[in-house]
Amino acid sequence: QVQLVESGGGLVQPGGSLRLSCAASGIIFSRSTMHWYRQAPGKERELVATINSVGGTNYDDSVKGRFTISRDNAKNTVSLQMNILKPEDTAVYYCVYRQSVASYWGKGTRVTVSS
């Protein structure tokens, strides 16, 4: 079955950096488009970044220039490098895979940006 396991969250000061990782199993990872979503307290989940099978990327305007999504097909992992973090980046971050009409979500990793 599909399993997505996120790691790398934590507490960081404004202006700091974190790197999130997602280990995927149960899918043909090299052919899969992968996403990072986040959900801030009291808000709906939002799409942060996407990477397709050939490495093409897309970002929400709020993170462009600060976040970088990447993938390692040899390790079946997708990462999100987050720089110049802001308090409004505080959220639970989820790794997501979609296949046809089905969506698969990891359990998430919490990122808190606070001084």
FENTABEL-V927321 format. One record per residue. RES is the residue in one letter. PSI is psi in radians with two decimals (999 if undefined). OMEGA is omega in degrees with one decimal (none if undefined). Layout:
BEGIN
[[RES PSI OMEGA] [RES PSI OMEGA]]
END
This chain:
BEGIN
[[Q 2.84 -179.2] [V 2.27 175.2] [Q 2.32 176.9] [L 2.15 -175.9] [V 2.00 -180.0] [E 2.68 174.9] [S 2.89 173.6] [G -0.08 179.4] [G 3.02 178.7] [G -2.92 179.3] [L 2.28 -179.3] [V 2.61 178.9] [Q 2.69 174.9] [P 2.40 -176.9] [G -0.19 -178.6] [G -3.06 -176.9] [S 2.66 171.6] [L 2.68 174.8] [R 2.06 177.2] [L 2.56 175.9] [S 2.67 177.5] [C 2.11 176.3] [A 2.17 -176.6] [A 2.50 174.4] [S 2.77 179.0] [G 0.13 178.3] [I 2.83 172.5] [I 1.52 -166.7] [F -0.73 -174.4] [S -0.35 -179.7] [R 0.06 -170.1] [S 2.40 168.1] [T 2.32 -176.4] [M 2.62 -176.4] [H 2.66 164.8] [W 2.21 172.8] [Y 2.89 172.0] [R 2.72 175.6] [Q 1.99 177.8] [A 2.76 179.9] [P 2.22 177.3] [G 0.14 -177.9] [K 2.88 177.2] [E 2.80 176.0] [R 2.49 179.1] [E 2.58 178.4] [L 2.23 -177.6] [V -0.85 -175.2] [A 2.66 179.7] [T 2.50 172.6] [I 2.27 -179.0] [N -3.08 -172.4] [S -0.38 -179.6] [V 0.22 174.9] [G 0.08 174.7] [G 2.45 -173.7] [T 2.76 175.9] [N 2.51 -175.5] [Y 2.62 168.8] [D 2.56 -178.1] [D -0.55 -175.4] [S -0.29 -176.7] [V -0.07 -179.8] [K 2.34 179.4] [G -0.20 -179.9] [R -0.60 -177.5] [F 2.57 176.2] [T 2.17 176.0] [I 2.47 179.7] [S 2.92 -179.6] [R 2.66 174.8] [D 1.75 -176.0] [N -0.43 178.3] [A -0.49 -178.2] [K 0.02 -178.0] [N 0.80 179.8] [T 2.59 172.0] [V 2.42 -174.7] [S 2.77 175.8] [L 1.87 176.1] [Q 2.12 -175.3] [M 2.03 -179.9] [N 2.86 179.0] [I 0.91 -176.3] [L 2.54 -178.9] [K 2.75 177.4] [P -0.58 -179.7] [E -0.08 172.7] [D -0.10 177.9] [T 2.17 -176.0] [A 2.97 165.2] [V 2.26 -177.0] [Y 2.32 -175.2] [Y 2.46 171.0] [C 2.35 -173.5] [V 2.43 173.9] [Y 2.37 177.8] [R 2.41 175.3] [Q 1.92 -177.4] [S -2.09 -178.2] [V -0.04 -178.0] [A 2.49 175.0] [S 2.41 179.1] [Y 2.25 -176.3] [W 2.49 168.0] [G 3.13 -179.3] [K -0.24 176.2] [G 2.77 174.9] [T 2.35 -172.6] [R 2.32 175.0] [V 2.19 177.7] [T 2.13 179.6] [V 1.91 -174.7] [S 2.59 175.1] [S 999 none]]
END
